[in-house]
Amino acid sequence: MENEWLPSPLKPWQIWPLIVLGWAVCIAGLAVVSRLQTSILGRRPRLERIRAKFGAVFREAWCIPKPHDDTYWLLYSFMLVGAGIVTWLVLARA
């Protein structure tokens, strides 16, 4: 017994809402990640000023080299690839 939410040949009125919904979710996710990244970049200078007021031991521990934070590009890529896959799957059922 086969259980499918959508019939195999999709009709045009079913295709476009699914594609638009997939890309709308992707764009909303990109907006959220962008807003969070902007917030992080805005807070870093304030944290730098506050850290200067802490003791020498704290500053020495904090000065350990850390890798550059580019995780948001990975999230952007995953969301765009995901929306592309959703589009491809919907069009493959058409």
C-alpha positions as CSV (number, residue, x, y, z in Angstrom):
1,M,0.0,0.0,0.0
2,E,1.4,3.3,-1.1
3,N,1.0,6.4,1.0
4,E,1.7,9.7,-0.8
5,W,0.8,13.2,0.1
6,L,0.9,14.4,-3.5
7,P,0.0,12.6,-6.7
8,S,2.8,11.6,-8.9
9,P,2.2,13.9,-11.8
10,L,1.9,17.3,-10.1
11,K,-0.4,19.9,-11.7
12,P,0.9,23.4,-12.3
13,W,-1.2,24.8,-9.5
14,Q,0.5,22.4,-7.1
15,I,4.1,23.0,-8.4
16,W,4.4,26.7,-8.0
17,P,3.1,27.0,-4.4
18,L,5.6,24.3,-3.4
19,I,8.5,26.0,-5.1
20,V,7.5,29.4,-3.7
21,L,7.1,28.0,-0.2
22,G,10.5,26.3,-0.4
23,W,12.3,29.5,-1.5
24,A,10.3,31.6,1.0
25,V,11.5,29.4,3.9
26,C,15.1,29.6,2.5
27,I,14.9,33.4,2.2
28,A,13.5,33.7,5.8
29,G,16.3,31.5,7.0
30,L,18.9,33.6,5.2
31,A,17.4,36.7,6.8
32,V,17.6,35.2,10.3
33,V,21.2,34.2,9.9
34,S,22.1,37.6,8.4
35,R,20.4,39.3,11.4
36,L,22.3,37.1,13.9
37,Q,25.6,37.7,12.1
38,T,25.0,41.5,12.2
39,S,24.2,41.3,15.9
40,I,27.4,39.4,16.6
41,L,29.5,41.8,14.6
42,G,27.9,44.7,16.4
43,R,28.6,43.3,19.9
44,R,32.3,42.4,19.3
45,P,33.6,45.9,19.6
46,R,31.7,46.4,22.9
47,L,33.2,43.2,24.2
48,E,36.7,44.3,23.2
49,R,36.3,47.5,25.2
50,I,35.0,45.6,28.2
51,R,37.8,43.0,28.1
52,A,40.4,45.8,28.3
53,K,39.1,46.5,31.8
54,F,39.6,42.9,33.1
55,G,42.8,41.7,34.8
56,A,46.0,40.6,33.0
57,V,45.3,36.9,33.7
58,F,41.9,37.1,31.9
59,R,43.4,39.0,29.0
60,E,46.2,36.5,28.6
61,A,43.7,33.6,28.6
62,W,41.5,35.4,26.2
63,C,44.3,36.1,23.7
64,I,44.6,32.5,22.7
65,P,44.3,32.4,18.9
66,K,40.9,31.3,17.6
67,P,39.9,30.4,14.1
68,H,38.0,33.0,12.1
69,D,34.2,32.7,12.4
70,D,32.8,32.0,9.0
71,T,30.1,29.5,10.0
72,Y,27.3,31.7,8.6
73,W,28.5,31.1,5.1
74,L,28.1,27.4,5.7
75,L,24.6,28.0,6.8
76,Y,23.8,30.2,3.8
77,S,25.2,27.5,1.5
78,F,23.1,24.7,3.2
79,M,19.9,26.8,2.9
80,L,20.5,27.6,-0.8
81,V,21.3,24.0,-1.6
82,G,18.3,22.8,0.3
83,A,16.0,25.1,-1.5
84,G,17.5,24.0,-4.8
85,I,17.0,20.4,-3.9
86,V,13.3,21.1,-3.0
87,T,12.8,22.8,-6.3
88,W,14.5,19.9,-8.2
89,L,12.3,17.3,-6.4
90,V,9.1,19.2,-7.1
91,L,10.0,19.6,-10.7
92,A,11.0,16.0,-11.0
93,R,7.5,15.0,-9.9
94,A,5.9,17.2,-12.5
